[in-house]
């Protein structure tokens, strides 16, 4: 077996992590710019963590540079923490309004769900967790 075939699984995990970050980022831009939904403060923090992942993971995938994982993991961790907090707020475990979720269309309201049942805060959390798992697989495959 050649050395390239040994590295391919790690590369595919990195590429898949980039693809998830890309879809999440494009979705956030679509919701904000096309649908005109103003993001709340926690949504902004999650976007701040997600948007650079598109560049970091994309360049890492293109160059087969697995060191990109080390730059991406801190952003993924920060984004996941905000998404987890946002999900707890959505679920009512943590009380208090998120500005501007307190007025107008809210990312924590029933109108902001995917497929009619998956709230956006949960989707963001799922995205960060899946990306984290994929990056851990990249590390494992390339030891």
C-alpha positions as CSV (number, residue, x, y, z in Angstrom):
1,X,0.0,0.0,0.0
2,X,1.4,3.4,-0.9
3,X,1.9,6.2,1.5
4,X,-0.7,8.3,-0.3
5,X,-3.5,5.7,0.2
6,X,-2.7,5.7,4.0
7,X,-3.1,9.5,4.1
8,X,-6.3,9.6,2.1
9,X,-8.8,8.9,4.9
10,X,-7.5,11.8,7.0
11,X,-7.7,14.0,3.9
12,X,-11.3,13.0,3.3
13,X,-12.2,13.8,6.9
14,X,-10.6,17.2,6.6
15,X,-12.5,17.8,3.3
16,X,-15.8,16.7,4.9
17,X,-15.2,19.1,7.9
18,X,-14.6,21.9,5.4
19,X,-17.8,21.1,3.5
20,X,-19.9,21.2,6.7
21,X,-18.3,24.5,7.6
22,X,-19.0,25.8,4.1
23,X,-22.7,24.8,4.2
24,X,-23.1,26.2,7.7
25,X,-21.5,29.5,6.7
26,X,-23.5,29.8,3.4
27,X,-26.7,29.0,5.3
28,X,-26.0,31.7,7.9
29,X,-25.4,34.2,5.1
30,X,-28.6,33.1,3.3
31,X,-30.7,33.4,6.5
32,X,-29.2,36.9,7.3
33,X,-29.0,38.5,3.8
34,X,-31.6,36.8,1.7
35,X,-34.3,36.0,4.3
36,X,-33.5,39.2,6.2
37,X,-33.4,37.6,9.6
38,X,-31.3,39.6,12.0
39,X,-29.0,37.3,14.0
40,X,-28.9,37.5,17.7
41,X,-25.7,38.1,19.7
42,X,-25.0,34.4,20.2
43,X,-25.6,33.7,16.5
44,X,-23.0,36.3,15.7
45,X,-20.5,34.7,18.1
46,X,-21.1,31.3,16.4
47,X,-20.6,32.9,13.0
48,X,-17.4,34.5,14.1
49,X,-16.1,31.0,15.0
50,X,-17.6,29.2,11.9
51,X,-16.7,31.6,9.0
52,X,-12.8,31.3,9.4
53,X,-13.2,27.5,9.4
54,X,-14.1,27.7,5.8
55,X,-10.7,29.2,4.9
56,X,-8.6,27.2,7.4
57,X,-10.1,23.8,6.5
58,X,-10.4,24.6,2.8
59,X,-6.7,25.5,2.5
60,X,-5.8,22.6,4.7
61,X,-7.7,20.3,2.4
62,X,-6.4,21.8,-0.8
63,X,-2.8,21.5,0.4
64,X,-3.2,18.3,2.4
65,X,-1.9,20.2,5.4
66,X,-3.1,18.4,8.5
67,X,-1.7,21.1,10.7
68,X,-4.8,23.1,9.8
69,X,-6.6,21.0,12.4
70,X,-4.6,22.6,15.2
71,X,-5.7,26.1,14.0
72,X,-9.3,24.9,13.5
73,X,-9.9,23.1,16.8
74,X,-9.9,26.2,19.1
75,X,-12.4,27.9,16.8
76,X,-14.6,24.8,16.8
77,X,-14.4,24.6,20.6
78,X,-15.4,28.2,21.1
79,X,-18.2,28.0,18.6
80,X,-19.5,24.8,20.2
81,X,-19.6,26.4,23.6
82,X,-21.6,29.3,22.3
83,X,-23.9,27.0,20.4
84,X,-24.4,24.8,23.5
85,X,-25.3,27.9,25.6
86,X,-27.6,29.0,22.8
87,X,-29.3,25.6,22.7
88,X,-29.8,25.6,26.5
89,X,-31.4,29.1,26.2
90,X,-33.6,27.8,23.4
91,X,-34.7,24.8,25.4
92,X,-35.5,27.1,28.4
93,X,-32.9,25.6,30.6
94,X,-31.2,29.0,30.9
95,X,-33.7,31.8,31.2
96,X,-33.3,35.3,29.7
97,X,-33.7,36.9,26.4
98,X,-31.0,37.1,23.8
99,X,-30.7,40.5,22.1
100,X,-32.3,40.8,19.4
101,X,-34.1,37.5,19.9
102,X,-36.4,39.3,22.3
103,X,-38.3,41.2,19.6
104,X,-39.2,40.5,16.0
105,X,-38.3,37.3,14.3
106,X,-36.2,35.2,16.6
107,X,-33.7,32.5,16.0
108,X,-35.1,31.0,19.1
109,X,-38.6,31.0,17.8
110,X,-40.6,28.3,16.1
111,X,-40.3,30.1,12.7
112,X,-36.6,29.5,12.6
113,X,-36.5,25.7,12.3
114,X,-35.2,23.4,9.6
115,X,-37.6,20.7,8.4
116,X,-40.2,22.1,10.8
117,X,-38.6,20.5,13.9
118,X,-34.8,21.2,14.1
119,X,-34.1,24.6,15.6
120,X,-31.2,26.6,14.3
121,X,-29.3,26.7,17.6
122,X,-29.3,22.9,17.7
123,X,-28.2,22.7,14.1
124,X,-25.2,25.0,14.8
125,X,-24.3,22.8,17.8
126,X,-24.6,19.7,15.7
127,X,-22.3,21.3,13.0
128,X,-19.6,22.2,15.5
129,X,-19.7,18.8,17.1
130,X,-19.5,16.9,13.8
131,X,-16.6,19.1,12.7
132,X,-14.8,18.5,16.0
133,X,-15.3,14.7,15.6
134,X,-14.0,14.8,12.0
135,X,-11.0,16.8,13.1
136,X,-10.3,14.3,15.8
137,X,-10.4,11.6,13.2
138,X,-7.9,13.5,11.1
139,X,-5.6,13.6,14.1
140,X,-6.0,9.9,14.8
141,X,-5.5,8.9,11.1
142,X,-2.3,11.0,10.8
143,X,-0.4,10.1,13.9
